[in-house]
């Protein structure tokens, strides 16, 4: 009984702390962020407690309808997502203490309000509370994006785009919930403990939920080059991290939640999820690789990762349809694991890039302002783990989860029919390609964001603002988290298994985590029986040993007192045989780095290369224009669609406001009367 | 009308113009409309040692992400010490600025004040691949300036050497193109054929690269009838084997894909920018010094003017392929019908007539393997070189090369570069 008390106490403590932070933000930003850190720590403890102990606690608040309660509920399933979010919030709030210097006070309040709303989204046991949380999350985020720096017009557009897509998402989610309500008869259908719903409306529920939550996750075709990257990159960096790492996570939570409500799957749902996920992953990766914005790039990468998560969910559904329990279990755990790995690394990347952009004074990766030399070593060290994890390099977190998703797709030959096998194989190829392209992206982000250009940096000798405990503490925290998630992957696997054990009806940990070939027991993750196996922990150990060995053998370690060690000779880099210019001309830039992709895939990017001749001067011998302006532009097919949609909407609203609204007052009153009568009749009929 | 060369002689600056449409060479004073950068290019001989010269033509290129990429002077892929500034936003070549004179040795300055036979040693070594063309051009000009009589047989032997040089150079270019397309069998086969010609050179003319064949007023080698027959049959075998290789080449889609449509140089640009040689003929220009400015014996033998209208790398390659064949035919005629008089003096001419030397200059145009080579020589009354101007073919082909590469991608670079037959040693002299 005390356990329930402790849980309830922690939960209310969390809510109250965040709520207090929201109000305190109006007075002191730092205090608010520090409260945010405390609140995040509380919710971390809460979610870890629930995940390890198991068991669900529900707190009924009040009656909403005859059959439903407004309810707070904390189960292993939602506490897994709460854990991911809390870990991200903790680092983000810590980072904000320093980062927020030149933003208005309201940003801290809005940030904490967004966090509070997300807690409500996660711990709501009923659809009404969920939707209230969801809406307030969207609106708070909207105001947060409005605080973004730079081009005012651009920021405002980004915020409204975010709002439009956020509200679109809400509409579809309401449609999905209405379907669930009609089948369940109650709004208390959140969480995995509710009996599974078998409804003729199943397809309706699934598709509207996929669209609704998919909109929030920025999946193709609901986003591209439009709302998510623009919105996430225009916001202040701490807000960007919050949006990209945890707000899209709410979408993942929602989809998995709805999917686990549905009792019986249709085969084509799985195909739909696989296709949408695969296309999102590929397009996200491609657009990410050609992005020149230091925060647009990670935003596109978010789409790629969310696509991968949806692919894993799709595999889970197809495998469940064919009763391939082992594969289905593995796919679902893979989705959860990837959500964990991605959220942490993505928050870290946004925070790093935000700080780097602030120091460099530009969000342009191709900017010629270098990073101050005294900031480079520390930032370079922490962010290398982020970049490597997102590029899926073993043994870091990103690799483990991407490996799991690819292993799932490798096993699509087990699917029961040819079409599923073909879809699974094709999507597998696409996801592998996306994973490859992301390596290029991360090389670019790290290379041109942090490393470039070393020589100029040392030459300029500019001293940057020191990040201090807040910024560096946060980045080191994230780096440690990324390493830990990879090295201690079986632990995360255990948490993910506990989270979905109710949904799956079994705890998959024991089936997949074992020992193999001399590696002791809980350190090998198997992907089937028997299929593939991998031990992140021992890979890390081997890696460190090899690294130490190389350092020792190759004499990389200097032992000065003993007079041992290598000769060190410093020289300028080779620059095609001539002296490197001091102003950075002649160096490859980030735009050029990804132009081959823009040119090779011009059918996809709709790349336009134009040469504009400026001031053509006829020379007597060499007839040549004086100057050219060249432009390489990348377009997006989806953008065209949304442009047309926006034009129609604008036309319609203009028509309404010009032709319908300025009618006579009497006519307007008649509209109101008609609407009132209609509602009355509807209520009478509905109640009757 | 194409400006072929600008040089100073006496107190005046002259321009040598080629009237492409009417196949005429016109000598005139410097046209007042001449663009400054073009003048600098052609007067390249006046630049100092150790200072690289950027051959920039055309406008500035600006835009988001545009940067200058330094390629060379010491990079893989550039076979000599010479550089390029590539203006690009990645992958796409927006503009090329060749950087020459890294290898400048100042041949022209060094030759001043030397006796022609001493200067000859310097000249024929300044661009090893074009040694026969260089030395023949130089001695012909000097002989013109001195008014020396040269036996016909010597002139015919020089022409034979030039044709041999053309064949092995064209084979080299073809081999390099095959290498660039990773057609390793074709490349090694072609290089093997070239090596056989180099060995023939060594066997009949004493040097693989035809150094030292020319003397003032004659040649060093008097080939007997049976030697000539043997040389012809050796070269014809090589040419026959090469034509088989070309058949394979024409059926390799991978190879053709890399050449077709790559680095287009329009006929208009070729004229305006002063392109010469196979590069110009690949763009449809009908100019070949052997026909348009023939020295003896080219008036007496049949030389086919090989042109192509494709304007691309493929066209330039095909011009060279066809010229290997036509040069073989010309070589056979040269060696078969060689007149019977002696090869000319083996010793240097006496300086008996030095007080009567003309003040005027003499010039010579020779179609080297890469195109029109011009040398202008002035000999003073002590019989020493007082003025020397070399206008190498590679020098004027840099700008057409740069122009042709505009809008292509990085990987086309090698094909464009090789197909123009460019040489830094040649242009830097």
Interface residues (C-beta under 8 A of the other chain):
Chain A: X292 X366 X575 X576 X577 X578 X585 X586 X587 X588 X589 X591 X592 X593 X594 X595 X596 X598 X599 X609 X611 X613 X614 X617 X619 X620 X621 X622 X623 X624 X625 X626 X627 X628 X629 X630 X631 X632
Chain B: X3 X33 X34 X35 X37 X38 X57 X58 X59 X60 X61 X62 X63 X64 X65 X66 X67 X68 X69 X70 X71 X72 X73 X74 X75 X81 X83 X85 X88 X89 X90 X91 X92 X94 X95 X272 X273 X399 X409
